[in-house]
Amino acid sequence: MKRRHLLAAGLCTLAVPAIGRAQAKYPERPIRLVIPFAPAGPTDIIGRKAAEKLTGIMGQTWVVDNKAGAAGSIGAVEVKNAKPDGYTVLLATSSTHAINPTAFAKPLYDAVKDFTPISSICVNPAVLAARTDMPDTVMGLVDLMKKNPGKYSYGSSGTGGIFHLSGEYFKREVGGMDVEHIPYKGSAPALNDMMSGQIAWMFDTFATMLPLHRAGKIRILGYAYPQRAPIAPEIPTMIEAGVKGYEAYTFNLILGPANMPKPVVDALDQASRKMMADPEMVKFLNDVAAAPTPDTTPERTAKFIHDEIARWAPIIKAAGVRVE
């Protein structure tokens, strides 16, 4: 009996460092990065670059898995329901973690409680562009809209998306304008109608707008971020153009399921910090007109999500956006 007790005690003693070794080995197999949108879009492009970088840093392959649908909710739910072991994470966006929590009548997940914040990669500022016969400044455009109530309309890539809400936010911040919103099924048809004179202005990504601006087919009036974009420093920010405090952007965060172990979160956090300190990654993001977030931490990522939900909720409600 005594020998059995001594053997059991010895096994328990051996188990402690064994657990420590198991945790220290993370990751031991490929990590799945769920991108909640289709391939080839801005979120996918940034996610694939991040997966490539993190593969090199962590020594395990990051596998991209596109799970599109329901404004990103399908991919978000996929990660919410995954085992919280660090082998399935989400590339979260403004749709999944700023808009859907308020816009959906019955959200499929809790954007805060159902996820573990890990890191932030970048924000993707919107730009305000107008057709070429419109005024060439933001406040000139505002003045024209206010002097001609109901005459003009603006477009977006879809009702309830970040660019529709950017337009409603813009209208609110300049004291209100009687300008109808025209939703489209994507950016391309909206841009085509703006260039042909059907709508007056719209918000969209810098990457989408800049080639058309430089070709003289549209005119970018303002960049919705506090600092000018390195890729086009001649374009003023919306704040410089006269709209006090105006910022509007999509974003890319890495989140895991709720209740991930701290050692795993710490490993992902450290890898993310190394990625965001890589000059090649920073250049890549600048080149695709994104603004890198090098000061990433799990705590800052958590606060960012809370702040974005709070910022957009009143705009979503005022616009009457409701997804049943």
TIVO-953934 format. One record per residue: residue in one letter; x, y, z of N, C-alpha, C, CB in turn. Coordinates in steps of 0.05 Angstrom, whole numbers, plus 5000, padded with zeros to 4 digits. Glycine has a CB too. Layout:
! residues N
aXYZXYZXYZXYZ
...
END
This chain:
! residues 324
m501749765000500050005000501750255000498150005025
k503850255018505650485019507050534993507750445041
r507850314979509150344953507250464932510150074943
r504750384933502750504915502450804919500050354918
h502350884945502051174951504451324941501651214981
l506851214945509251344936509351374906511751204946
l508351154892508251164863506351374853507450884852
a503951384865501951584858503051864862499351544874
a504351904884505452174890507552254869506652184918
g509152054862511152104841509952174815512951864839
l507852034807506552094782505352374781504351884776
c504152454804502952724806505152934803501552764833
t507452884815509653074813510653094784512052984831
l510652874770511552874742509553014724512052594732
a506953004732504853114715505053414712502153044726
v505953554733506053844732507853954710506953954759
p510453874709512053974687511053874660514953884691
a509753634659508753534634506653724622507553254637
i504853824640502854014631504154274621500854084654
g506154364637507554604628508854574601509654674649
r510054334597511354294571509254294548512854024571
a506854174554504754164533503854444526502353994543
q503554624546502654894540504855044525501955044566
a507454994533509555144521509955064491512155094536
k508954834483509254744455507354884436508954454454
y505355024446503455154427504855344409501155304443
p504255324383502455144369503854894360501155284346
e502454674362503554414353502354324326502954204374
r500454464316499254394290498254644277496854184294
p497254634252496454874238494155024252495554804210
i494155284248492055454260490255544237493355704274
r487655524242485655604222484755894226483155414222
l485156064206484256334207481656354191486456534196
v479456394204476856414191476456704182474556324210
i476156734156475557004144472657004137477457064119
p471057184149468057164146467057294120466757294169
f468657314100467857424074469157264052468557724072
a468257314028469157154005472057213997467357213981
p473357033983476057083974476257333956477156843959
a478657453955479457663937478557943945478357603910
g476957973966476158233976478358343994473558223991
p478058594003480058724021480658564046479159004028
t478558464059478958314084480558054078476258234097
d479957924056481357674049484357734043480057544025
i484757954028487558024020489258074045487558264002
i488158224064489658284088489958034106488258514104
g487857874107487957634123490057434113485257504124
r490257404087492157224076495057314080491657184046
k495457574079498157684085498857634114498357984078
a496957684132497357634160497957334165494957724177
a496457154152496956874155499756794146494856704140
e500656914124503356854114505456944135503756994087
k505157184146507057294165507057124191506457584171
l504657064201504556914226505556634223501656914236
t505256514200506356254195509456254199505756154166
g510656464188513556484191514456534219514656704173
i512856694234513556774261513156534280511957014270
m510956394277510256184297511255904289507256184300
g512155874265513155604257511055394252515055514278
q508555484250506355304243504655444222504655224268
t503555294203502055404181499355524191501455194160
w498855764182496155894186494555844161496456204193
v492355694163490755624141488355804139489855324143
v487955944117485656124113483255954105486256334091
d480956014118478455884113476256094110477755674136
n475456144085473356334080470556224086473456434051
k469156354105466456274112464656524109466356164142
a463756574085462256824079459256784084462756904051
g457857004089454957004091453957154115454056714092
a451557264113450157394135451857624146449357194156
a452957784129454658014137456857934157452858224151
g458057704151460257604168459457434191461757834178
s456857404196455857264220456456964218452857304224
i456456844194456856554192459756494201456456464163
g461656644192464456604200464856654230466256774185
a463556864240463756924269462656704286462357184275
v460356594278459156374293460956124292456356304282
e462256074269464055854266466255864288465355854238
v467356094292469456134313468256124341471056384308
k466056254344464756244371464355964381462056394369
n463655784363463055504370465555324371460955394351
a467855424363470255264362471355214390472355404344
k472955004392474354954417476355184423475754684416
p476355284447478055524453480955444459476955674477
d482155304440484955204444486955354428485054914437
g486155564413487955724397488455624369490555734411
y486955414361487355304334485155394314487455004335
t483255554324481355684306480855964315478555524306
v481556164298481256444305479856584282483956574311
l478856824288477156984269478657234261474457044282
l478457304236479157574226476657744228480457564197
a476357874250473858034254473958304239473458084284
t471658404233471358654218469358834230470658594189
s468959064218466959254228464159134226467059514212
s463658964206461058834203460558644227460858674177
t462558474232462058274253462058384281464158054251
h463758594286464158684313463658984318466858614322
a462259124300461459394305458559444296463259594291
i457759314274455159364262453059154270455359384232
n453758894265451858684270450658674298453158414264
p452258734319451158724346448758904350453258794366
t448559124335446259304338444359264315447259594338
a445359214291443559204267441858954266445259214242
f442758734277441258484276439158484299443058244279
a436658424291434558404311435058184331431758364297
k436157964321436857734338439757654330434857494335
p441757784342444557714335445157424340446457894351
l446757304323447457024326449656974346448256914299
y450757194357452857164377453057434393455657104363
d454457414415455057654431457857744423454757614462
a458157974411460758064400462858094422460358324386
v462058124447463958154468464357894484463058384487
k462157784494462357554512463257294498459657504525
d462657274472463157014458465957004446461156974437
f467657204451470257204438472457294457470257394413
t474957204451477357284465478857484448479057034473
p479157734456480757924440483657844440480358204451
i484957854417487757784415489458024405488157544397
s488758114381490458334369488958484348492958214357
s490058714341489058874319491158894297488259164329
i490258874272492158894250492159174238491458684228
c489759264231489559524218486659624218490559504189
v486459874210483759984203483960064173482960234221
n481660064160481560124131479760374127480559884115
p480960614129479260854128477660884102481061094131
a475260984106473561044083474461314071470661064091
v473661354046474061624033471461714022476261604011
l471061974022468762104010469562183982467762344027
a468062093962468562163934466062263921469761923918
a466362443902464062553888464562543858463562853897
r462462573842462862583813464262853806460162553798
t465362863783467163083777465863353772468763013752
d463163353769461763613766460863723793459463583748
m461463583815460863683842463063863852460463443861
p462564023873464664193885467064023892463664343909
d469464153892471964003897472864003926474064103879
t471164083944471764073973469463953988472464353984
v470063844011467963724027465763924035469063594053
m466664154045464664354054463264484030466064564071
g464564494007463164583983460964403976465164613960
l461464133978459363933973457063963993460563653974
v457764004018455664034039453964274033456964064067
d455264494025453764744019451864693996455664974013
l452664553975450964503952448564323960452564363930
m449064123976446963943985444864094002448063714002
k445864274019443964424037442364634021445564554059
k443564744000442064943984440064813965444065103968
n440264543961438564403943437364163956440064323917
p435664203977434563963991432963783973432864064015
g433463523976431963323960432763293931429163393961
k434663453922435363443893437363223888436563713884
y439163173906441362983902441062733919444063123908
s442462523911442562273926445362183928440762063912
y445862013948448461883951448161583951449961983977
g450261443944450061153942451961003962450661063914
s451460743964453260583980453160293969452560584010
s454960133979455159853970452959673982457859733975
g451259793999449059634010447959754036449959354015
t445459724041444159824065445359684090441159774064
g445959854109447059744135449959684135445559494141
g451359724112454259684111455659924122455159614083
i458259904126459760114138459760374120462660034142
f459460344094459560574077456860724076460360504049
h454660574079452060694083452060854109449760484083
l453060724130453060854156455061094157453860654178
s457161074141459061304139457561544127461461224122
g455861494107454361704095452361834115452761604071
e450961664131449061764150450561914173447461534162
y452861814180454461954200455362224190456961774208
f456262234165457062484152454762684152457962434124
k452362604144450062774144449562894172447662624133
r449762714192449262804219451263014229449162564238
e453862954222455963124233456163394220458562984229
v454963434197454963694184452263844189455363674153
g450663744207448263874215445763794199448564164212
g445963574185443663474170443563564142441063554184
m442963384123442563444095440263274084445263394078
d438663384068436463234055437463114030433963424049
v438762874033439962734011439162444014443162764011
e437862333994436862053995439161853991434762003973
h439061634007440961424004439961223983441461284031
i441661143964441060943944442860703949441361053915
p441860473958443560243963443960083937442260063984
y446359973934447059813911448059533921449259943893
k448159353903449259083909452259083903447758863894
g453759223919456659243915457559513907457459043895
s460159553909461359813903461359883873464259823913
a461859683856462159733827459659873815462759473812
p457259763819454959903807454460183818452459733811
a455060223844454760483856456760683842455260473886
l459260593839461260763826460460823797463960633827
n459460623783458560673755456360883754457560413743
d454460863772452261063772453261333780450060973791
m455261353798456261613805457761733782458261593829
m459361583768460761683745458961763722462861483735
s456561633720454661703699452661913708453161453690
g452962013732451262233741448762163756450562393718
q448361913762445861833775445861893805445361533772
i448161883818448461963846450662163848448961713864
a450662323870452562543872455162463886451362773886
w454962293906457362233922456961963936457962453942
m459161863948459061613963461661573979458561373944
f461461403999463861324013464561034004463361334044
d467160984004468060713998471060694007467660633968
t472360474000475160434008476960613991475960144006
f479160684003481260833988482260673964483560914007
a482760413969483860243948481960233924484259953958
t479360243928477460233906477360503891474660163916
m477460723907477060993896479561113883476061173917
l481861053894484261203886484961173856486561103902
p484860943844485460923815483561093798485360643806
l480961103806479061263791479561553795476161183799
h480261633819480961913826483362003809481561943856
r485361833808487761913793487361913763490061723800
a485361763754484661753726482761983718483361493718
g481962143738480262373733477262303729481162513709
k476462053737473761963733471962033756473661673728
i473062063780471662153804473562343819470761913822
r472662463840474362633856474162563886473662933852
i476362473898476362423927476562693941478662223935
l474762733960474662993974475862974002471863093976
g475662744015476662714042477162434050474762844061
y479162404068480062144079479162134108483162114077
a477561924115476261924141477961804163473661764138
y480261934168482061844188483662084198484061614177
p484662084223485962324233488562404219486562284262
q490062204208492462274193492162214164494862114205
r493462364147493362324118494562054111494762544103
a493761944089494761684080497461704066492761544061
p499461544074502061554060501861514030503961354073
i499861354022499661283994498661523977497761053990
a497361723990496261963976496162193995493461903964
p498562294003498662504023497462774015501462554032
e496862803989495663053980492663073987496063073950
i491462853994488562854000488162924029487262583993
p486463124035486063204063484363004079484763484064
t484763004105482962844121480262984123484162804150
m478162844131475562964134475563174155473462744140
i477263134176477463334197478763594186479163224221
e480863564171482163794158480163934139484663714143
a478463774127476663884107474164024120475663664088
g473964014146471964164160469864004176470564314140
v470063734176468163574191469463494217467063324174
k469063634238470463604264470163314275469463804284
g472363184280472362924293471562694276470662934317
y471062734250469962524233471962304227468862644207
e471362054234472861824227470961604220474661734251
a471561454199469861224190471761024177467561314171
y471560774186473360574175472260294181476160604186
t473160104165472959824172475459754188472559644146
f475559514198477959434213478359134211477659524243
n480759054219481458764219482758694246483358694196
l481358524261482358434287482558134287480458534310
i484258024304484457734308483157674335487357634307
l481057504335479657424359479457124360476857554360
g479257014384478856724387476156684401481056594403
p475356424405472956374420473356464449472356064419
a471256494464471356574492472956364508468556604504
n474156454529475456274549477956144539473556074558
m479456274521482056164513484056174536483156314488
p485755974539487855974560489756214557489355714561
k490556334579492356564578494956504563492856664606
p496256274568498756224554498456224523499955964562
v496156134514495656124485495156414475493155954478
v493556564490493156854482495757004482491156984502
d497456954502500057084504501757014479501457014530
a501756764471503356684448502356824423503256374444
l499756834419498656974395499157274397495656914393
d498957384420499457664424502357734416498957754453
q504257574426507057634420507657604390508857444436
a506457394378506857364349505657594333505557094340
s503357694342502057924329503758174331499257974340
r504958214354506658444358509058434340507458474387
k510258194337512458164319511658224290513657884321
m509258134283508258174256507958474251505658034251
m506758624270506258904266508759074269504158994286
a510958954279513459104279515159044254515059024304
d514158884237515558804212515159024191514558534201
p517359164183517059384163515659294137519759494156
e516159044129514858944104511858924107516058674097
m510958844131508058834136506859114137507458684163
v508259294150507259574151507059694123509159744169
k509159644107509059744079506759624063511759684065
f506359364066504159234052501559364059504058934059
l501059414085498559534094498259814083498359534124
n500359974084500260244073499760234043502960384078
d500860044029500560024000497659953992502459823989
v496259814010493459744004491559944017492759454013
a492660184025491160404036489960344063488960484017
a491160164079490260104106492160254125490259794112
a491160304149492860434170493560224191491260674183
p496160144192496959944212496460024240499859874208
t496059824258495759884287497959744302492959794297
p500359864303502659724314502559694345505159874307
d500959854358500759844388498759634397500060114399
t498559414383496559214389497059064415496359014366
t494959014431494958844454492158734457495859004480
p491858514472489058414476487358614491489258154493
e488458764509486958964524485959194507488559074548
r487759294489486959504471484959404451489459624457
t485259154442483359044423480559024436484258764414
a480458944461477858924475476559194477478258804503
k478159394485477059674488476059774461479159864500
f477659714440476959814413474159704405479059724392
i473659444410471059324403468859464418471059024409
h469159504444467159644460466559924449468059664490
d468660064443468460344433467060354406471160474431
e467660164388466460164361463560094362467959974343
i462759904379459959844382458360084392459559604401
a459560214412458160454424458060684404459660544449
r460160714387460160944368458160914346462960964356
w457760664336456060624313453160564321457060404296
a452660484345449860414353447860634348449860334382
p448360884357446361094352445961164323447161344367
i448061134307447861184278446160974265450661204265
i446660724272445060494261442160524268446160224272
k441560604293438760634301437460864288438560664332
a438861094285437761334272437161274243439661564275
a438861104230438461044202436260834197441060944190
g435260724219433160524217434060254206430960634200
v436660194209437659944199436959724218440859954195
r435559514208434659294224434659044208431859344237
v436258844214436358594200434858384216439358504195
e432658284204430958094219432057814215428058104208
END
